[in-house]
Amino acid sequence: MSNFLLRLASPHGEAGTRANHSARVAAWMTKRREQVAWYRRTGVTALQHQRQAAFARKDAIERELLALVTAPVPNTPA
């Protein structure tokens, strides 16, 4: 974004825009840390890990089945 547009977007100029951005990022990081802590305390994180592991096992089974189905058939007598 050009300096001209930054000045239009913020009456305080580029320094004000940067300060506002820093404040928003800091607030977002604080909120995110609180969410992560809450997820850990309530057991949601553990459930998410179990769900990811189950889906990984499902995907591995699907790949094995696909490999079996698409494998070339050995020579069989006619």
Secondary structure, DSSP 8 states (H G I E B T S, - for coil): --HHHHHHH-TTHHHHHHHHHHHHHHHHHHHHHHHHHHHHHHTHHHHHHHHHHHHHHHHHHHHHHHHHHHS-------
